[in-house]
Amino acid sequence: MRLAVTSPRALEAFRALAARAGVEVVEAPMAVLKPAPLDAEAVVRALEEADLVVFASGHAAYRAAEALGPLRDAASRLLAKAVVATAEGRKGAVMVKNAFGVEPQVVSDTVEGLSLPGCRRAAVFHYGWRDPELLAKVACPAAEFQPYVAEPPPREAVERVLSADAVVFTSALAVRYFAEVGGAEAVERLKGLIVVAAGPGVSKALAELGVPHKTAPQGRIGPLAEYAISLLLSRG
């Protein structure tokens, strides 16, 4: 039995759990991420005003720190005065701390589970795309930055998904790129797989394509992997 995972960030956890169940994990990333230029002075100005700073991933923090260059220390001092959050679990928290020397106070494995405090002004560092679900969690005006840009994957990644018995989509962008690259034929073939959505936003994207799917009760990586594997095993 083969389970395709569309997020590189989730692979390690999925492989650990799948190995115990005799399930093969297929790596099928649905977005190609490339570093994007950042205006270092604009970032510092935004941090000066922000009482909430959100990193969609630890890699977003690493890239931001790299792009800041000599202004990195100033950014670290400003981050120490704000509430810092990440949506990549403990791994993301460690990466934020390594990048800026600041321990995030709010840590979630997924955007869906992110619970942010009230704020006057925020700075949001996306990870490849402007995530509306993440922005909906921010209850104040926000300056937004894109340390990476996302591009559609090669056709091979779509075929890797379709070679599996089940697939987990962890973002609406992954669903969108699957349909864009694979076309109507790939979407039709997808309907023959066990398809799992990691949250409401992903479920909505799949529903718009008419793809039958299950939405995981929890979006955190561990429970998500357990849920997807259990569905696959139950089909036998």
C-alpha positions as CSV (number, residue, x, y, z in Angstrom):
1,M,0.0,0.0,0.0
2,R,1.3,3.4,-1.0
3,L,0.5,6.8,0.6
4,A,1.4,10.0,-1.2
5,V,2.3,13.1,0.8
6,T,2.3,16.5,-0.9
7,S,4.2,18.4,1.8
8,P,7.9,17.9,2.3
9,R,7.6,19.2,5.9
10,A,5.3,16.3,6.8
11,L,7.4,13.5,5.3
12,E,9.5,12.6,8.3
13,A,6.4,12.1,10.6
14,F,4.5,10.2,8.0
15,R,7.4,7.8,7.2
16,A,7.9,7.0,10.9
17,L,4.3,6.1,11.4
18,A,3.8,4.4,8.0
19,A,6.8,2.1,8.5
20,R,5.1,0.5,11.5
21,A,2.0,-0.2,9.5
22,G,3.8,-1.6,6.4
23,V,2.8,1.4,4.3
24,E,5.1,3.0,1.8
25,V,5.2,6.8,1.7
26,V,5.5,8.4,-1.7
27,E,7.1,11.8,-1.8
28,A,5.1,14.1,-4.1
29,P,5.6,17.8,-3.3
30,M,3.0,19.9,-5.1
31,A,5.0,23.2,-4.9
32,V,8.5,24.2,-5.9
33,L,9.8,26.9,-3.5
34,K,12.4,29.4,-4.5
35,P,14.0,32.2,-2.5
36,A,12.5,35.6,-3.2
37,P,14.1,39.1,-2.6
38,L,13.1,40.9,0.5
39,D,13.4,44.6,1.3
40,A,15.4,44.5,4.5
41,E,14.6,48.0,5.6
42,A,10.9,47.4,5.0
43,V,11.1,44.3,7.2
44,V,12.7,46.3,10.0
45,R,10.2,49.1,9.7
46,A,7.3,46.5,9.9
47,L,8.9,44.9,13.0
48,E,9.2,48.3,14.7
49,E,5.4,48.6,14.5
50,A,4.5,45.0,15.1
51,D,3.4,43.5,18.4
52,L,2.7,40.1,16.7
53,V,5.0,38.4,14.2
54,V,4.0,35.2,12.5
55,F,6.3,32.8,10.6
56,A,4.4,30.3,8.4
57,S,7.4,28.1,8.7
58,G,10.9,27.9,10.1
59,H,12.3,28.1,6.6
60,A,10.5,31.5,6.2
61,A,12.4,32.7,9.3
62,Y,15.7,31.4,8.0
63,R,15.3,33.1,4.6
64,A,14.2,36.4,6.3
65,A,17.2,36.3,8.5
66,E,19.5,35.7,5.6
67,A,17.9,38.5,3.5
68,L,18.2,41.0,6.4
69,G,22.0,40.8,6.4
70,P,23.5,43.4,8.7
71,L,20.0,44.4,9.9
72,R,19.4,40.9,11.4
73,D,20.5,41.9,14.9
74,A,18.1,44.8,14.9
75,A,15.3,42.5,13.8
76,S,16.1,40.1,16.6
77,R,15.9,42.9,19.2
78,L,12.5,43.9,17.8
79,L,11.2,40.3,17.7
80,A,12.1,40.0,21.4
81,K,9.5,42.7,22.2
82,A,6.7,41.1,20.2
83,V,4.6,37.9,20.4
84,V,6.2,35.5,17.9
85,A,4.3,32.6,16.4
86,T,4.9,29.8,14.0
87,A,2.7,27.2,12.2
88,E,5.4,24.5,11.8
89,G,5.4,23.0,15.3
90,R,8.5,22.5,17.4
91,K,10.6,22.1,14.3
92,G,9.6,25.6,13.2
93,A,10.0,27.0,16.7
94,V,13.6,25.7,16.8
95,M,14.3,27.2,13.4
96,V,12.9,30.6,14.4
97,K,15.1,30.6,17.5
98,N,18.2,29.6,15.5
99,A,17.5,32.4,13.0
100,F,16.8,35.2,15.4
101,G,17.6,34.0,18.9
102,V,13.9,34.3,19.9
103,E,11.7,31.5,21.2
104,P,8.2,31.7,19.7
105,Q,5.4,32.0,22.3
106,V,2.7,30.5,20.0
107,V,3.5,27.2,18.3
108,S,1.1,25.1,16.2
109,D,1.7,22.2,13.9
110,T,-0.7,23.6,11.4
111,V,-2.3,26.9,10.4
112,E,-5.7,25.4,11.3
113,G,-4.6,24.9,14.9
114,L,-2.9,28.3,15.3
115,S,-4.5,30.4,18.0
116,L,-3.1,34.0,17.9
117,P,-3.6,36.7,20.5
118,G,-5.1,40.1,19.7
119,C,-2.8,42.6,18.2
120,R,-2.4,46.2,17.1
121,R,-0.1,45.6,14.1
122,A,1.4,42.4,12.8
123,A,4.1,41.2,10.5
124,V,3.4,38.0,8.6
125,F,6.1,36.0,6.8
126,H,4.5,33.6,4.4
127,Y,5.9,30.4,3.0
128,G,5.6,30.4,-0.8
129,W,2.1,31.7,-1.1
130,R,-0.3,34.2,0.5
131,D,-2.3,31.9,2.7
132,P,-5.8,33.3,3.4
133,E,-6.4,30.8,6.2
134,L,-3.3,32.1,8.0
135,L,-4.3,35.7,7.4
136,A,-7.8,35.1,8.8
137,K,-6.1,34.2,12.1
138,V,-4.5,37.6,12.4
139,A,-6.9,40.0,14.1
140,C,-5.2,43.3,13.1
141,P,-3.6,45.0,10.1
142,A,-0.5,43.2,8.9
143,A,2.6,43.8,6.8
144,E,3.2,40.8,4.6
145,F,6.4,39.3,3.3
146,Q,7.2,36.5,0.9
147,P,10.7,35.0,1.7
148,Y,9.9,32.4,-0.9
149,V,7.7,32.1,-4.0
150,A,5.9,28.9,-4.9
151,E,5.8,27.5,-8.4
152,P,3.9,24.5,-9.8
153,P,5.6,21.1,-9.7
154,P,6.7,19.1,-12.7
155,R,4.2,16.6,-14.1
156,E,6.2,13.8,-12.5
157,A,5.0,14.9,-9.1
158,V,1.3,14.6,-10.2
159,E,2.0,11.1,-11.6
160,R,3.6,10.1,-8.2
161,V,0.4,11.1,-6.5
162,L,-1.6,9.0,-8.9
163,S,0.7,6.0,-8.5
164,A,-0.4,5.8,-4.8
165,D,-3.5,4.3,-3.2
166,A,-4.1,7.3,-1.0
167,V,-2.9,10.9,-0.9
168,V,-2.8,13.6,1.8
169,F,-3.1,17.3,0.7
170,T,-1.9,19.7,3.4
171,S,-2.7,23.0,1.6
172,A,-5.2,24.4,-0.8
173,L,-2.3,25.5,-2.9
174,A,-1.2,21.9,-3.3
175,V,-4.7,21.0,-4.6
176,R,-4.7,24.0,-7.0
177,Y,-1.3,23.1,-8.4
178,F,-2.2,19.4,-8.8
179,A,-5.2,20.4,-10.9
180,E,-3.3,23.1,-12.8
181,V,-0.4,20.7,-13.8
182,G,-2.4,17.5,-14.1
183,G,-5.5,18.9,-15.8
184,A,-9.0,17.4,-15.9
185,E,-7.7,13.8,-16.6
186,A,-5.6,13.8,-13.4
187,V,-8.4,15.2,-11.4
188,E,-10.7,12.4,-12.6
189,R,-8.1,9.8,-11.8
190,L,-7.6,11.4,-8.3
191,K,-11.3,10.5,-7.6
192,G,-10.3,6.8,-7.5
193,L,-7.9,7.3,-4.6
194,I,-8.4,7.8,-0.9
195,V,-8.0,11.5,-0.6
196,V,-7.4,13.2,2.7
197,A,-7.7,16.9,3.4
198,A,-5.6,18.4,6.3
199,G,-8.2,21.0,7.1
200,P,-11.3,23.0,6.0
201,G,-9.4,25.2,3.5
202,V,-8.0,22.1,1.8
203,S,-11.4,20.4,1.9
204,K,-13.0,23.4,0.2
205,A,-10.4,23.3,-2.6
206,L,-11.0,19.6,-3.2
207,A,-14.8,20.1,-3.1
208,E,-14.5,22.8,-5.8
209,L,-12.9,20.2,-8.0
210,G,-15.6,17.6,-7.2
211,V,-13.1,15.2,-5.6
212,P,-14.6,12.9,-2.9
213,H,-12.4,13.1,0.2
214,K,-12.2,12.8,3.9
215,T,-11.2,15.7,6.2
216,A,-8.9,14.8,9.0
217,P,-10.4,15.5,12.5
218,Q,-7.1,17.2,13.4
219,G,-4.6,19.0,11.2
220,R,-1.6,18.3,13.3
221,I,0.9,16.2,11.5
222,G,1.0,13.2,13.8
223,P,-2.8,12.7,14.1
224,L,-3.1,13.5,10.4
225,A,-0.7,10.8,9.5
226,E,-2.5,8.3,11.8
227,Y,-5.8,9.2,10.3
228,A,-4.7,8.8,6.7
229,I,-2.9,5.5,7.4
230,S,-6.0,4.1,9.2
231,L,-8.2,4.9,6.2
232,L,-5.7,3.2,3.9
233,L,-5.5,0.1,6.1
234,S,-9.3,-0.1,6.5
235,R,-9.7,-0.4,2.8
236,G,-7.1,-3.2,2.8
